[in-house]
Amino acid sequence: MPAPQFPTPPAAAEPLTVMGAGLVGSLLSLYLARRGHSVQVIERRADPRRTGVQEGRSINLALSDRGWRALEGVGIADDIRRVGIPMYRRVIHDAQGQLSFQPYGQNGQAIYSVSRGGLNQALLDLAEADERISLRFQQQCRHLDLEQRRLHLLDTATQQPHDEPYTRLFGTDGAFSAVRAALQKTDRYDYSQHYLEYGYKELNIEGGPNGEWLLEKEALHIWPRGEFMMIALPNLDGSFNCTLYFPFEGSNSFAALETPQQVTDFFQRVFPDVLPLLPDLTGEFFRNPTSSLVTVRCFPWAYRDEVLLLGDASHAIVPFYGQGMNAGFEDCTVLNQLLDEHGDAAWPLVFNEFQTRRKPNADAMADLAVYNFTEMRDRVADPRFLLQKKIEGKIAQQFPGHWTPLYSQVTFSHTPYAEAWANGQRQDQLMAEFMAHIQTEADYERPEVQALLREKLAGGAPATA
Ligand code: FAD
């Protein structure tokens, strides 16, 4: 792959501040530095490369095309691909331990299981190697003064508060952003947060005695149970990171499982095939935190041409489409493209276009993420839904350019999320018409079905952009 091209440092190169050295902040700092700016990155945590400590969240993440493109932009995609595990299909485990399979894409398309900590550390290593970037850990932003352009920081090692000025600030400090909190106090600021009634808990399937994978390795495993579900993503050491998405309250819920025996009985009843693979189930269940799932929407993302929010700080979404990080990485790609188009001195224009272009896509992605929760916990267990997916695969093959499955548009393309979502809704309506004539896979070939497909797809306007 050719080395990424960055413009000659602009005359207007200036000191920039990035708040938050998570996935998006560390990648953003690289993009900005390679444009010639000097960048300081301020992070509340200690350096994870020294402490080995990772912040809760998830241990591994699904990385897909939007994320890959952003990593390619700073020349790190190949390194990450070497330590990622491709997941070519969903493996669906029913309550009797029977398996069914659903490919994610076509012709070898895969999403990749990557370690959150490993990816963050690789980005921090690159940032540290760039002399234009300074990384400052254990500096927590407590609040900021937008008028005076001053940060109020706490040195968490010494507990000393201190103030400092900033010139231009990028808020990549996550779903509970302190930078966003300052914007929220400005006039007519739109903000909402919505919690699901579901929480999540991480559990661990150990590798086999020789580090082998005890479930199919190159797959994302799902145990859909209607009201709740568990998923597992593979790690390099043979283990799988499982996440149980479960209601907080109710008959089947975190609140209802109070004792080790209740947990074991519950897993025996609903996840019998995975129980033997979870040797420390009850220990982990009561030790590991139960975390909540939030969607955050807000606007504007920019304050004058002085502050800009990116990543979860501007659009935290629930994790069911595996797109939160990918969307945050795409923010970096789009910001870089706008700087290419307008130049590094045109901050007001760039900030404004960035938020205008990205906001509808972030909103669409937030809706898609909730939509996919229903699909994963419920619909993938329905034989009719699986038939529909097979039929969709056939349609996509027979009418290329007229039909791209929604999942592929979101995951394996750079189609703006809002466009993908609109296309997907249109296709859903058409699919309902087709499925009314289809009871088995063989029905796809029936002349009346083929005629309907041709009428709706080949003759009419493309169903996808
Ligand atoms: P964060 O990763 O939250 O980083 C923010 C950084 O800012 C942190 O380092 C934090 O310490 C720092 N910070 C916070 N406050 C302050 C402060 N006041 N001062 C200084 N520093 C501060 N996305 C995917 O694409 N694929 C997936 O498969 C996927 N799975 C997920 C599974 C779960 C269970 C969850 C919860 C999320 C998942 N996501 C996934 C979403 C993904 O984790 C986020 O979208 C991504 O981490 C956002 O990156 P960020 O850098 O914007 O925020």
Boltz pocket constraint, residues with backbone or C-beta under 6 A from the ligand:
constraints:
  - pocket:
      binder: B
      contacts: [[A, 19], [A, 20], [A, 21], [A, 22], [A, 23], [A, 24], [A, 25], [A, 42], [A, 43], [A, 44], [A, 45], [A, 55], [A, 57], [A, 58], [A, 60], [A, 61], [A, 62], [A, 63], [A, 139], [A, 140], [A, 141], [A, 142], [A, 172], [A, 173], [A, 174], [A, 175], [A, 176], [A, 177], [A, 178], [A, 200], [A, 243], [A, 292], [A, 310], [A, 311], [A, 312], [A, 313], [A, 317], [A, 319], [A, 321], [A, 322], [A, 323], [A, 324], [A, 325], [A, 326], [A, 327], [A, 328]]
      max_distance: 6.0
